[in-house]
Amino acid sequence: MAKYRGVLLDADNTLFDYDRAESEALEETLAEVAPGAPRARAVDAYRAINSRYWKRFEAGEIDAAGLQSGRWKDLFAALEVPGDPVRAASGYVTALSEKAHLLPGAAQAVRALAREASLCLVTNGLSLVQRGRLGRSGLADFFSAVLISEEIGIAKPDPRFFRAAGDALGLAPDDLLCVGDNPVADVAGARAAGIEAWWFSPSGASWPGPGETPRVVKALWEILPAVRDP
């Protein structure tokens, strides 16, 4: 197995329990801006709308501001309830930035990896949210670099994003390994930049594509042999 000098780690649902954070932030925001909205329906509707907006953001069709307010505007319309999308967006991202819930084993794996390789956090996200959660997680000092799509103006799976991560670490593509849960944004994007990519899938689900099946990582500690000397 090749020894990689740098590891690019995705944030949401790779290190952080985004699903839990999202649910908590949604509950808090809805209680504030739309207390009469039916909760179960609102959460399901938000997740469907949010998914569409993130795909548009990743394709470069909208900017971060359009993402934040647009998804809430569509949610209020879908629920047929009044609400201020700008206020809701602001409250939601603030609440989300405070939810630094790490997945089991993530903290231990990051600390161990940082002793062997340079780490870069690679995330499609909003600066306030991602830096807020990283700061609260206690893991910020273990990363040599942090790349956030809102800050650099490029989103995964654009290969330029991954090249920028390599530049931030001062390492060539052959020296890098990318690990993330999104088959397109993380795996396909890194591959397009000439970087080895492994798929983080704790459930061990079958690879949905695109491309050839990568190595499947069920737990982050499985990365360690790839960065340690034999």
N, C-alpha and C positions, 0 to 999 in steps of 0.2 A: 504494500500500500504506500502511495506517495505521502511524503510529509509536507503538510501545508503550513506556510508561515503566517498566514492570515485567515481569519474566519469571518465571513459576513453573516450576521444573524438577523433574521427578521424579528419584529417586535410582537405584533398581535397574533395571538394563538400559536406562538412559538415560544416566546418568553413569558408574555403576559396573558392572563385569562381575560381576553377581551370580551367574551360573551357575558361573563359575570359583571364586568365593569359597565358594559353597555346597558344591561338590564337595570342595574342600580341607578345609573345616571338618567336613564329614561324615566324611571319611576319618580325620581326627585324632580325632574324638569316638568313632567306632566302634572304633578301635584301643584306646582307653582303656576304654570301658564295655562293649563287646561284641566282643572280639577274634575270637570264633569265628563271628560273623555273616557270611554270604556277601555279599561286597562289592557285586557288581553288583546282586544282588537287593535288598539293603538300600537302595542309593541310589535305585533305581527306586521301591521301595515308599515310601520317605520322601517323595519328590517328589509322589507321588500323594496321600499322606496330608496333607502340608503344604499342598497346593493346597486341599484340602477345608477344612482348618482356617482358612486365611486367608479363604476365602469366608464362613465362619461369623463370623470376627472382623469383617470389613468390614460384615456385616449386623447387627452388634451382639449376636450370640447368645452370644458368649464374650468374656472379657477377656484381657489379655495373658498372665496367669499360666496360664489355661486353655489358651491356644494353645500355650505353651511346653512344658508338661508333657504335655498331652493327645496331641500328635503323637508324642511319644516312647513314651508308653504304648501307643498303637495300633501303632507300629512294632515294638516288642518282641513284641506279641501276634501280629502278622502273620508275623514271622520265627520265632515259637515259641522265643525265646531269653530267658533271664532278664536283667533289667536294672532299674536305678533311674531312672525317668523324670525325677525332679527333678535328680539328679546329671547325667544326660545333657543335660538342657535347659540347665543352668548352664554345663557345659563347652562345649556347642555355641555358645551365644551369645557366650561369651568368645572362642572361636576365630574366629567369624565377624566379630567386631568388629575383629579384627586384619588382615582381608583387604581392604585399600584398593586393589583393582585397578580402575583407571579404564579405560573403553573408549577406543579410539584417537581422538585429537583432542578428548577431553572437556576436559582441562585447558586447552588453548589456547582452546577455545571459551568456557569459563567466564570466563577472564581477559579476553577480548575483549568479551564481553557486559557484564561488570561495569563496563567503561569507558563504556558507553553507557546502561545501565539499572540499576534496582535488581533484585536477584535474591533469590528466596525458594526454598529447597529444600522441596519438598512430598512427604512420604513416609509411606506406611503401613509402619510398622516399629517396632522396639523401640529405646528411647532408647540403651541401652548399645551396641547394634550400629551404629546409624546415626551417632551422635555419635562413636563410636570410629573408624569408617572415614572420616568426614568430617575429623576431626582429623588422621588419618594421611595424608590425601590431599594436604595442603598447600593446599586450596581454601577452607577455612572462612572466611577473611577476605574472600573475594570475595562472600559472601552477606550481605545486609542482614538477613535473617530465615531461620529454620529452623523448619518445622512438622513435627512427628512425631506420628503418630496416638496413640501410647501416652501422650504428654505432654499432649495437649489433650483426650483423651477422645472424639475424633470421627475417623472414618476416611473416606478417599476410598472411594466417590464421593459421599458426603454433601455437598451444596452448601455446608453450613455450614463445612466444612473450607476450601473455596476462598474463601469470604467472609472467614474468619479470616486467610487468607494476604494478601488485599487489605488488610485492616485493619492487619496487621503491617507492610506497606509504606506504608500511608497513601495507597493509590491506589484509585480506583474501578474497577469491572469493565471499563469501556470502555478503560481504560489498561493492561490486563493481557493477557498472552499466556501460555497454559499449554502445555508441551510434555512429552509422556511416551509410554511404549511401550504402556500398557494402554488399550485402547479404552473400557472401562467406567470404571475407576477414575480415569483421567486425562482422557480426552476427554469422555465423557458427563458426568462429574462437574463438570468446569469449565463445560461448556455450560449445565448446569442452574443454575449460579450466574451466568449471563450473561457468561461470560468466553470469549474466543476460544481455541480449542484446536487444536493441530496434533499429528499422530500421528508419533511417532518410530519409523520402521521401516527400519532399514538395508538390509534385504533387498528393500525395495520391494514387499512382499506386498500382495495385494488387501485392501481395507478389509473387515473382517468385520462391521461394524456395532457398536453400534446407530446409527441416524440416518444423516444424509447424510455422504458421504465428506468428511473434512477434508483440509486440505493435508497431504501426506505428506513428512516430513523424513527424508532418508537419512543426513545428516550434520549435526551441531549447528551448524556454521558457516553453514548455510543460514538460521539465525534472524537473523543479523546485520543484513541489510538492513531487517528489520522494527523495529529499534530505533535505527537511525542516521538522522540527518536527511538528506533528499535532497541 
